[in-house]
Amino acid sequence: MFSFLNNIPQVTKNILLLNVMLYIVSNLLFQFGTIDLFNTLSQYNILSPKFQPYQLVTNMFMHSRVDIFHIILNMYVLVLFGSFLERLWGPKKFFIFYILCGIGASVLDQIIGFNEITNLKHHLAVNGIDILDINNRSFDPNLNFFSTENMNLIKSYNSAIDSSSLGASGAIFGVLAGFALLFPNTELVLLFPPIPIKAKFLIGGYILFELYKSFKIDINDNVNHLAHIGGAITGIIIILIWRKTDRKNFW
């Protein structure tokens, strides 16, 4: 195991270890009822009373406690593509790129959430429901004097305020987009089926699929697809800026 870690560049290795360490510690603390780091370090919308500015960064180092494949897949892609980009750019440039992609994903998530909550507040206000009462939980939204429409609005508002996002996926998608932009014709081999596909088609298709999923309503889908898109867009923008401003020494 340690020989495997020794073959990973320093920044990529530190990000990997930090994610794994937080996953283990967070689960242990949660099981023993000591501290809920999932609640503290995940990202809530800026309109939520649970929001803290540091969550824009900390959420990208947290992963779902009920889905171990979430962290396994993210860390696998990080090691595979992040190691390559770090060796290409050096540790400082890769670290800046990775963090900015993660923050870009968080910002897009904030914008979408802000718009959703603002629209819900507007509809509630039009229907004569006081937002302060909802925030203070001073009444039961299931009381029968609310219409079905208002009950649904209140539940949607509470859900949007209380929901959080976490995971390295936004930053990881930035890494994937960056690789595809730099090396579009590099052939990547799928596990199933084991056929080579150029990076621009495989990664590009994956990003387009995430974009499609972002606008497809599925109540059983807990994946924050828009955060993935935010990370990918940020990665592409950074690469294009670096190419333009530092063309001679881009590598």
PyMOL commands that set and color helices and strands:
alter all, ss='L'
color gray80, all
select helices_A, chain A and resi 2-6+10-31+37-41+55-61+68-89+91-126+131-135+148-162+169-182+199-215+225-245
alter helices_A, ss='H'
color red, helices_A
select strands_A, chain A and resi 43-44+164-165+187-189+196-198
alter strands_A, ss='S'
color yellow, strands_A
deselect
rebuild
show_as cartoon
